[in-house]
Amino acid sequence: MEGFNPQILKEICEVKMPFGKYQNTILMDLPISYLEWFMRNGGFPKGKLGMQLSTIYEIKLNGLTDLLKPLRR
């Protein structure tokens, strides 16, 4: 995977959503419905947070959340 940074998976399990309805929720714990809301309303924010949200969206969409469990604190 060109350009893939495994650090992002660790961050998804530690970083909290900085704003909105799910403020202070760890990104991994965001419901897929919230991530889908972003997709319906113009997409994810730009920058690192957008990349993290996009990644967790793809992980949840494809049923791969169990792969992140070992990374949780």
Buried (B, 14 or more C-beta within 10 A) or exposed (E): EEEEEEEBBBBBBEBEBEEEEBEEBBBBBBEEEBBEEBEEEEEBBEEEBEBBBBBBBEBBEEEEEEEBEEBEE
